[in-house]
């Protein structure tokens, strides 16, 4: 009679496996980026793509190096970040406050539901003519686009969060005659916070997209306007260099938003599972 011996459990602790898994992901990510750079270098040089419209990556990198040595670039970068920060902050505060109020008051929720569903799908770029007519081509016109697009991202998520509050907790607060602000702070907000952080993360990216769009189309000072000028003057390498810069800013914004989300929601089950995995 033969006996089967169970395989010994893995002796590698989970904490020791995590750095190795993170290193592997970083290596594969770096390999992907390097492969893309190699493709961008070889396509124009091989004649598969016209170099007039897509220069080799080495030329784009050289143009980027030239750009970052100019004061014009850093001024434009500062303008873009200021416009993004102002618009995003306004939309975030307005979305959270109005979402908490509308979601907590049944009459307001029913009265505004159809209006929200009508206004939310309107593309922000459709408001560009109105923004230019009302506010001109300066920063306020682009801020209108940024606030409009970002506001809905935050508002809808907060409304979902308020609706997700446990009815028993609401009834308990009502039976103890909590004031509206006390109920909002102790009952509604803890449940709504994870939804609000989702709106925060989505809104940060949307605000950046609309900032660049407004600068590109309206002509508001910033990286978008520099990009438009480079395109119109035939500086193709410089144009692609600015595209890379805007992409890098988008990556940093997304990473920053995720870091804030993990820090604020360190107690939430979803963040704890992500950290454990």
Secondary structure as the mmCIF struct_conf table of DSSP 4:
data_model
#
loop_
_struct_conf.conf_type_id
_struct_conf.id
_struct_conf.beg_label_comp_id
_struct_conf.beg_label_asym_id
_struct_conf.beg_label_seq_id
_struct_conf.end_label_comp_id
_struct_conf.end_label_asym_id
_struct_conf.end_label_seq_id
HELX_LH_PP_P HELX_LH_PP_P1 UNK A 4 UNK A 10
BEND BEND1 UNK A 12 UNK A 12
HELX_RH_AL_P HELX_RH_AL_P1 UNK A 14 UNK A 46
TURN_TY1_P TURN_TY1_P1 UNK A 47 UNK A 47
BEND BEND2 UNK A 48 UNK A 49
TURN_TY1_P TURN_TY1_P2 UNK A 51 UNK A 53
BEND BEND3 UNK A 54 UNK A 54
HELX_RH_AL_P HELX_RH_AL_P2 UNK A 57 UNK A 67
TURN_TY1_P TURN_TY1_P3 UNK A 68 UNK A 69
BEND BEND4 UNK A 70 UNK A 70
HELX_RH_AL_P HELX_RH_AL_P3 UNK A 71 UNK A 104
HELX_RH_AL_P HELX_RH_AL_P4 UNK A 106 UNK A 120
TURN_TY1_P TURN_TY1_P4 UNK A 121 UNK A 121
BEND BEND5 UNK A 122 UNK A 122
HELX_RH_3T_P HELX_RH_3T_P1 UNK A 124 UNK A 127
HELX_RH_AL_P HELX_RH_AL_P5 UNK A 128 UNK A 135
TURN_TY1_P TURN_TY1_P5 UNK A 136 UNK A 137
BEND BEND6 UNK A 138 UNK A 138
HELX_RH_AL_P HELX_RH_AL_P6 UNK A 139 UNK A 163
TURN_TY1_P TURN_TY1_P6 UNK A 164 UNK A 164
BEND BEND7 UNK A 165 UNK A 165
HELX_RH_AL_P HELX_RH_AL_P7 UNK A 167 UNK A 175
TURN_TY1_P TURN_TY1_P7 UNK A 176 UNK A 177
HELX_RH_AL_P HELX_RH_AL_P8 UNK A 180 UNK A 183
HELX_RH_PI_P HELX_RH_PI_P1 UNK A 184 UNK A 188
HELX_RH_AL_P HELX_RH_AL_P9 UNK A 189 UNK A 217
TURN_TY1_P TURN_TY1_P8 UNK A 218 UNK A 218
BEND BEND8 UNK A 221 UNK A 222
HELX_RH_AL_P HELX_RH_AL_P10 UNK A 223 UNK A 232
TURN_TY1_P TURN_TY1_P9 UNK A 233 UNK A 234
HELX_RH_AL_P HELX_RH_AL_P11 UNK A 236 UNK A 264
TURN_TY1_P TURN_TY1_P10 UNK A 265 UNK A 267
BEND BEND9 UNK A 268 UNK A 268
HELX_RH_AL_P HELX_RH_AL_P12 UNK A 269 UNK A 276
#
